[in-house]
Structures are given as C-alpha cells and as structure tokens.
C-alpha cells in the first residue's frame, strides 16, 4: 500500500481483530462488527463519514472509481460480507450510481451489489446485510443528517413490540422443534441480550407439525415488571430451537413503524429477508415469512387515551394480521391450486421490494437518485 499510494491511504479494520498498526503509519480505523451480521446504523454512518472526510481531505486520496481504488483499503479475512457492506454503502452515498435514471431502489442496490461482485470476484450474499443497505439509505435523512442521533441512543425513538408471527413453520426430520426468541441490542463491537421468551414462562412452546402460523409473544400480561418490551436502538432478533440458532434478522427502532390500536402497524419480512444459519436443520421454504407487530409506546402506556393498548387488543391486532396474511396468500394462489399447496406458495412475488412495511411507515423511496443527490448537496 505504501509503495503504491504513499501516505494517501486509510485502512478500515472491520474484522474486530487487533494488529500492529505501525506498519500502516497508524492510519487504521477499527470499526469491527460480527461476521455474517450487519452493524448498528450509527457505526455504518461513522464509517461512511470517515471515508467521505478522507476522500475530501486531499485530491491525491481519490483514485480511480473502482471498488479497490477509492482511496480507502478495507481489511477483512474473506473480504466480501462486511467489506462489501461498507463499500457498497459508500459508493451509493458518493453517487456512483446516480446515472441510473428511472430505476427503482431495488435495481440500484442490486447494481451496486453486482458491481462489487464483479470487481471482487465474490460478493455480499447474507440477507441481513443486504437488507441493511436499504435501512442505511432510509436513514439518510434522519441519522445520516444528525450526528446527535449517531452518538446518543437516548435520542432515538422507542418501539413497543407486541408479537413476532412466523408463517409456514416446518419441523424437519426430527419431527419437533422447541422455538424461543432472543432479542439483542447491538453495540459498536458487541451486543447484549434485552429479551428472551424463556424469561416469561417455564412452559416451552413445542411444535410437532407444520404450522401455518406461529405466534411468538414478546409482550404478555404475565411478564415480570422488570422485563421491558419497549426497545430503543438497533435490535438483533434470533430464533432458536432449544440451543441451536435457526435464523436472525436485524431492525432499527429508528425505522420501525409506530402504530396505534386504531391504526396498527407491522414489519413484514419474506423468506429472502431472513438470514438462516448455515447449519440450520429445519427445512424452511420460500413460503416462510416473519411479521413483527409493533406500536408506539405512548399508545401502550397512556391510561387516558381511548386508543390505549391492552393484552387483549394486542392479541386482536395479531389475529387480524394473521387473517389478512392468510387471505392474501389464498388470493395469490392459482385457481387450480389446492389448499395443500398453500405451504409451498411464495410469500411475496420477486417483483416486490425485499422489505414491506404495513401501517404507519412509507416504503423505501422508489428511486435512489433524488435521495443520494440530496445527501451529497
């Protein structure tokens, strides 16, 4: 690096491993996060801000407009997942794809992912990391424009989580699964557990057959008072079968919908949005989906509001969500299909975006062009 670029390079260490930085003249920024996962939004905005500042600091810091010559060197072991995430987010925000007029956000993001794959020979494939790119773009006019949101968790919005609904849950060859949910709060280089369904009941939920829908309760009237179901920050949801992790997905309360009893909301994730663990033995199919039922905390806690939620109203909202999803799937089936084929139908058509908000939250902007250009200005 020194021979080729002199002092005009910066090393970003995303691996979380320490090494001697003297060989790089001390020009090393450590911003590690776990492999096969996405970082907190604040960490990625810090990474982007550092790269953006470095590129603007000196014209010699800017090389050719290819992945590996943007003036920054990103160090990782495999060099595709976390590396790709940082580089793709940077290229999008730097406007490298602003000439793609009339294309949707999905098309632009896919072009950025393919561009990195062509230059690297391999690329980002983890669904949780791919979906993070959309969340990063969504947060450009909030966290991306406000350094206080990046540095203070207390300034970020909180969300009350009611239930996690899973659709078309198989059991596999073992004939049984014992699912439980853990929710972690992401920190800069670590995470801490903030909720576990095992805390709420000694009775484990046992599944012994294919479930058209499975409700994993987060909020419950039986919860001990010291267990909170109002969360703030970047959250990691992990579903386990006893002690074996099956899949995970990440969300930020900055972007989660804020519903009420009168206008409920949820985050719907299809099969392609969930990261299944490499050693997962449960045969999930493309008909699988997850739906997170969320509300604004003020509608949960205000005793004077006629829209105040209760355990019963929570349940009614969840049942309504299940009913609507079942009806949608039945309508999407071919007329000649039998009810038995419902379990193998696609949860969302390929043409739809990989993240669907239901309720009080707008979709990702239909085009990245205005978003990215407004960010650069």
C-alpha positions as CSV (number, residue, x, y, z in Angstrom):
1,X,0.0,0.0,0.0
2,X,2.7,2.5,0.9
3,X,4.7,1.7,-2.3
4,X,1.6,2.2,-4.4
5,X,-0.2,5.0,-2.6
6,X,2.4,6.7,-0.4
7,X,0.7,8.2,2.6
8,X,-2.6,8.6,0.7
9,X,-4.4,5.5,2.0
10,X,-6.5,4.7,5.0
11,X,-7.1,1.2,6.4
12,X,-10.5,0.3,7.9
13,X,-10.3,-2.8,10.1
14,X,-13.8,-4.3,10.2
15,X,-12.7,-7.7,11.5
16,X,-12.7,-6.8,15.2
17,X,-9.2,-8.2,15.5
18,X,-6.3,-6.2,16.8
19,X,-2.9,-6.0,15.0
20,X,0.1,-3.8,14.8
21,X,-0.9,-0.6,13.0
22,X,2.6,0.9,12.9
23,X,3.2,-0.8,9.5
24,X,0.4,1.4,8.1
25,X,1.7,4.6,9.7
26,X,-1.1,4.5,12.2
27,X,-3.6,5.2,9.5
28,X,-6.0,2.5,10.8
29,X,-9.6,2.9,11.9
30,X,-11.1,0.0,13.9
31,X,-14.8,-0.4,13.4
32,X,-15.4,-4.1,13.7
33,X,-18.7,-6.0,13.9
34,X,-19.5,-9.7,13.8
35,X,-19.2,-11.7,10.6
36,X,-22.4,-12.6,8.8
37,X,-24.2,-9.7,10.6
38,X,-24.9,-6.1,10.0
39,X,-23.6,-3.3,12.3
40,X,-25.7,-0.7,14.1
41,X,-26.7,2.1,11.8
42,X,-24.6,4.6,13.8
43,X,-21.5,2.5,13.1
44,X,-22.0,2.5,9.4
45,X,-22.7,6.2,9.3
46,X,-19.4,6.7,11.3
47,X,-17.6,4.5,8.7
48,X,-19.1,6.5,5.8
49,X,-18.3,9.8,7.4
50,X,-14.6,8.8,7.9
51,X,-14.3,7.7,4.3
52,X,-16.1,10.8,3.0
53,X,-13.8,13.0,5.0
54,X,-10.7,11.1,3.9
55,X,-11.6,11.4,0.3
56,X,-12.3,15.1,0.6
57,X,-9.1,15.8,2.6
58,X,-6.7,15.6,-0.3
59,X,-7.2,15.2,-4.0
60,X,-4.5,12.6,-4.0
61,X,-6.6,10.5,-1.7
62,X,-9.0,9.9,-4.6
63,X,-8.1,7.3,-7.1
64,X,-9.9,5.7,-9.9
65,X,-13.6,5.0,-9.5
66,X,-13.3,1.3,-8.9
67,X,-14.1,-0.6,-5.7
68,X,-10.5,-1.1,-4.7
69,X,-9.2,2.4,-5.7
70,X,-11.5,4.8,-3.9
71,X,-8.6,5.8,-1.7
72,X,-9.5,3.5,1.2
73,X,-8.5,0.0,1.9
74,X,-10.8,-2.2,3.8
75,X,-9.2,-5.1,5.7
76,X,-11.1,-8.4,6.4
77,X,-10.4,-12.1,6.3
78,X,-12.7,-13.2,3.5
79,X,-13.3,-9.7,2.1
80,X,-16.8,-10.0,0.9
81,X,-19.5,-9.6,3.6
82,X,-18.6,-6.8,5.9
83,X,-16.2,-5.4,3.3
84,X,-18.9,-5.4,0.7
85,X,-21.4,-3.8,3.0
86,X,-19.1,-0.8,3.8
87,X,-18.0,-0.3,0.2
88,X,-21.5,-0.6,-1.3
89,X,-23.0,1.9,1.2
90,X,-20.1,4.3,0.5
91,X,-20.5,4.0,-3.3
92,X,-24.2,4.6,-3.1
93,X,-23.9,7.7,-0.9
94,X,-21.0,9.0,-3.0
95,X,-23.2,9.0,-6.1
96,X,-21.5,6.3,-8.2
97,X,-24.9,5.1,-9.4
98,X,-26.7,8.4,-9.9
99,X,-26.7,7.9,-13.7
100,X,-29.2,5.1,-13.3
101,X,-32.3,7.2,-14.1
102,X,-35.7,5.8,-13.7
103,X,-34.7,2.7,-11.9
104,X,-36.1,1.6,-8.6
105,X,-34.2,1.4,-5.3
106,X,-34.1,-2.4,-5.7
107,X,-32.5,-2.1,-9.1
108,X,-29.9,0.5,-8.0
109,X,-28.9,-1.6,-4.9
110,X,-28.7,-4.7,-7.0
111,X,-26.5,-2.9,-9.5
112,X,-24.2,-1.8,-6.6
113,X,-24.0,-5.4,-5.2
114,X,-23.3,-6.8,-8.7
115,X,-20.6,-4.1,-9.3
116,X,-18.8,-5.1,-6.1
117,X,-19.1,-8.8,-7.0
118,X,-17.6,-8.2,-10.5
119,X,-14.6,-6.2,-9.0
120,X,-14.1,-8.6,-6.1
121,X,-14.9,-11.9,-7.7
122,X,-17.3,-12.6,-4.9
123,X,-19.8,-10.5,-3.1
124,X,-22.3,-9.9,-0.3
125,X,-24.9,-12.6,0.0
126,X,-26.2,-12.5,3.5
127,X,-29.8,-11.3,3.5
128,X,-29.5,-9.4,6.8
129,X,-26.6,-7.5,5.3
130,X,-28.3,-6.9,2.0
131,X,-31.4,-5.6,3.8
132,X,-29.2,-3.3,5.9
133,X,-28.3,-1.4,2.7
134,X,-31.9,-0.4,2.4
135,X,-32.1,0.6,6.0
136,X,-28.9,2.7,5.6
137,X,-30.5,4.5,2.7
138,X,-33.7,5.0,4.6
139,X,-31.9,6.6,7.5
140,X,-30.0,9.1,5.3
141,X,-32.5,12.0,6.1
142,X,-32.6,11.2,9.8
143,X,-29.5,9.6,11.4
144,X,-27.4,10.4,8.3
145,X,-28.2,14.1,8.7
146,X,-28.0,14.3,12.5
147,X,-24.7,13.4,14.3
148,X,-26.5,13.5,17.6
149,X,-28.6,10.5,16.6
150,X,-25.4,8.7,15.7
151,X,-23.9,9.3,19.1
152,X,-26.8,9.2,21.5
153,X,-29.1,6.1,21.9
154,X,-31.5,8.1,24.1
155,X,-32.4,10.4,21.2
156,X,-33.5,7.5,19.0
157,X,-37.2,6.6,19.0
158,X,-38.5,3.7,21.1
159,X,-40.9,1.0,19.9
160,X,-43.2,-1.3,21.7
161,X,-43.0,-4.9,20.3
162,X,-46.1,-7.0,20.7
163,X,-45.6,-10.3,18.8
164,X,-43.5,-12.0,16.2
165,X,-45.6,-14.0,13.8
166,X,-44.0,-16.7,11.8
167,X,-45.8,-18.2,8.7
168,X,-45.4,-21.7,7.4
169,X,-43.0,-23.1,10.0
170,X,-41.8,-26.6,9.3
171,X,-40.3,-29.1,11.8
172,X,-37.9,-31.1,9.7
173,X,-36.8,-34.7,10.1
174,X,-36.7,-34.6,13.9
175,X,-40.4,-34.1,13.9
176,X,-40.3,-31.5,16.7
177,X,-38.9,-28.0,17.4
178,X,-38.9,-26.1,20.6
179,X,-38.7,-22.4,19.4
180,X,-37.8,-19.5,21.6
181,X,-36.9,-15.9,20.7
182,X,-34.0,-13.8,21.9
183,X,-33.6,-10.1,21.2
184,X,-30.2,-8.4,21.4
185,X,-29.3,-4.7,21.5
186,X,-26.4,-4.1,19.1
187,X,-23.4,-2.0,20.4
188,X,-20.4,-0.8,18.4
189,X,-18.5,-4.1,18.6
190,X,-20.7,-6.3,20.8
191,X,-24.3,-7.0,21.7
192,X,-26.3,-7.5,24.9
193,X,-29.5,-9.5,25.4
194,X,-32.5,-7.5,26.3
195,X,-35.3,-10.1,25.9
196,X,-35.8,-13.8,25.9
197,X,-39.1,-15.6,25.7
198,X,-37.7,-18.1,28.2
199,X,-37.8,-15.4,30.8
200,X,-41.5,-15.1,30.6
201,X,-42.7,-18.7,31.1
202,X,-41.3,-22.0,32.3
203,X,-43.5,-23.8,29.8
204,X,-41.7,-24.2,26.5
205,X,-43.7,-23.9,23.2
206,X,-43.4,-27.3,21.4
207,X,-44.1,-27.6,17.7
208,X,-44.6,-31.1,16.2
209,X,-46.1,-30.3,12.8
210,X,-46.1,-27.7,10.1
211,X,-47.6,-24.5,11.4
212,X,-49.4,-22.2,9.0
213,X,-48.7,-19.5,11.6
214,X,-46.8,-19.5,14.9
215,X,-47.1,-16.6,17.3
216,X,-44.0,-15.9,19.4
217,X,-45.3,-13.5,22.1
218,X,-43.0,-10.7,23.2
219,X,-45.4,-8.6,25.3
220,X,-47.6,-10.5,27.7
221,X,-49.7,-9.7,30.8
222,X,-47.7,-12.5,32.6
223,X,-44.4,-10.6,32.1
224,X,-42.5,-9.7,35.3
225,X,-42.4,-6.0,35.8
226,X,-38.6,-5.8,35.4
227,X,-38.8,-7.2,31.8
228,X,-39.4,-4.4,29.3
229,X,-40.8,-4.9,25.8
230,X,-40.2,-1.3,24.7
231,X,-36.9,-1.2,22.9
232,X,-34.6,1.5,21.6
233,X,-31.7,1.2,19.1
234,X,-30.5,-1.4,16.7
235,X,-32.0,-4.8,17.5
236,X,-31.0,-8.3,16.5
237,X,-33.8,-11.0,16.6
238,X,-32.6,-14.6,16.8
239,X,-34.9,-17.6,16.8
240,X,-33.6,-20.7,18.4
241,X,-34.6,-24.4,18.5
242,X,-33.7,-25.1,22.1
243,X,-30.0,-24.0,22.0
244,X,-29.5,-24.0,18.2
245,X,-29.9,-20.8,16.3
246,X,-32.2,-21.1,13.3
247,X,-32.2,-17.7,11.7
248,X,-31.8,-14.0,12.5
249,X,-32.7,-10.6,11.3
250,X,-31.9,-7.0,12.3
251,X,-34.1,-3.9,12.7
252,X,-33.6,-0.4,13.9
253,X,-36.2,1.3,16.0
254,X,-35.4,4.5,14.1
255,X,-37.2,2.9,11.1
256,X,-39.8,0.6,12.7
257,X,-43.4,1.7,12.2
258,X,-45.2,3.5,15.1
259,X,-48.7,2.1,15.1
260,X,-51.6,2.5,17.5
261,X,-54.7,0.5,18.4
262,X,-56.7,2.3,15.9
263,X,-54.0,2.1,13.2
264,X,-51.8,-0.9,13.9
265,X,-48.6,-1.5,12.0
266,X,-46.0,-4.2,11.4
267,X,-42.8,-5.0,9.7
268,X,-43.2,-7.9,7.2
269,X,-40.1,-9.9,6.1
270,X,-40.3,-12.5,3.4
271,X,-38.1,-15.6,3.0
272,X,-35.3,-13.6,1.3
273,X,-35.0,-11.1,4.1
274,X,-34.1,-13.5,6.9
275,X,-30.6,-14.9,7.4
276,X,-30.8,-18.7,8.0
277,X,-27.8,-20.1,9.9
278,X,-25.5,-22.3,7.7
279,X,-26.1,-25.3,10.0
280,X,-29.9,-24.8,10.3
281,X,-31.5,-28.2,10.1
282,X,-35.1,-27.0,9.8
283,X,-36.1,-27.0,6.1
284,X,-37.6,-23.5,5.7
285,X,-39.1,-22.9,2.3
286,X,-39.8,-19.7,0.3
287,X,-43.3,-19.7,1.7
288,X,-41.9,-18.8,5.1
289,X,-42.3,-15.2,6.3
290,X,-41.9,-13.2,9.6
291,X,-44.1,-10.4,10.7
292,X,-43.2,-8.1,13.7
293,X,-46.2,-6.4,15.3
294,X,-45.1,-3.0,16.7
295,X,-46.7,0.0,18.3
296,X,-45.8,3.5,19.6
297,X,-45.0,3.3,23.3
298,X,-47.3,6.2,24.1
299,X,-50.3,4.3,22.9
300,X,-49.3,1.4,25.1
301,X,-48.8,3.4,28.3
302,X,-51.3,6.3,28.3
303,X,-54.2,5.4,30.5
304,X,-56.1,8.4,29.4
305,X,-56.0,7.7,25.7
306,X,-59.1,5.9,24.2
307,X,-56.6,4.1,22.0
308,X,-54.6,2.6,24.8
309,X,-53.5,-0.9,24.1
310,X,-54.1,-3.9,26.3
311,X,-53.1,-7.6,26.2
312,X,-56.5,-8.3,24.7
313,X,-56.2,-5.6,22.0
314,X,-52.6,-6.8,21.2
315,X,-54.0,-10.2,20.6
316,X,-56.8,-8.9,18.4
317,X,-54.3,-7.0,16.2
318,X,-52.1,-10.1,15.9
319,X,-55.1,-12.2,14.9
320,X,-56.1,-9.6,12.3
321,X,-52.6,-9.6,10.8
322,X,-52.7,-13.4,10.6
323,X,-56.2,-13.3,8.9
324,X,-55.1,-10.7,6.4
325,X,-51.9,-12.7,5.5
326,X,-53.9,-15.9,5.1
327,X,-56.4,-14.2,2.8
328,X,-53.6,-12.6,0.8
329,X,-51.9,-15.9,0.2
330,X,-55.2,-17.6,-0.8
331,X,-55.8,-14.9,-3.3
332,X,-52.3,-15.2,-4.8
333,X,-52.7,-18.9,-5.4
334,X,-53.6,-20.1,-8.9
335,X,-57.2,-21.0,-9.2
336,X,-56.4,-24.7,-9.8
337,X,-54.3,-24.9,-6.6
338,X,-55.5,-26.9,-3.7
339,X,-55.3,-25.7,-0.1
340,X,-52.5,-28.2,0.5
341,X,-50.3,-26.2,-1.9
342,X,-50.6,-23.1,0.3
343,X,-47.5,-24.1,2.3
344,X,-45.3,-24.0,-0.9
345,X,-46.6,-20.8,-2.3
346,X,-44.3,-17.8,-2.4
347,X,-44.8,-15.3,0.4
348,X,-44.0,-12.3,-1.9
349,X,-43.5,-12.1,-5.6
350,X,-39.9,-11.5,-6.8
351,X,-41.0,-8.1,-8.2
352,X,-41.9,-6.7,-4.8
353,X,-39.3,-5.0,-2.6
354,X,-37.5,-7.1,-0.1
355,X,-39.0,-5.2,2.8
356,X,-42.7,-4.5,3.1
357,X,-44.0,-2.0,5.7
358,X,-47.6,-2.4,6.8
359,X,-49.0,0.5,8.6
360,X,-47.6,3.9,9.6
361,X,-44.4,3.8,7.6
362,X,-43.6,4.6,4.0
363,X,-41.8,2.2,1.7
364,X,-38.2,2.8,0.6
365,X,-38.2,5.6,-1.9
366,X,-38.9,4.4,-5.4
367,X,-35.6,5.9,-6.8
368,X,-32.2,6.4,-5.2
369,X,-31.3,9.3,-7.4
370,X,-33.0,12.2,-5.5
371,X,-32.1,10.6,-2.2
372,X,-28.4,10.3,-3.0
373,X,-28.1,13.7,-4.7
374,X,-29.8,15.5,-1.8
375,X,-27.4,13.8,0.6
376,X,-24.4,14.9,-1.4
377,X,-25.7,18.5,-1.5
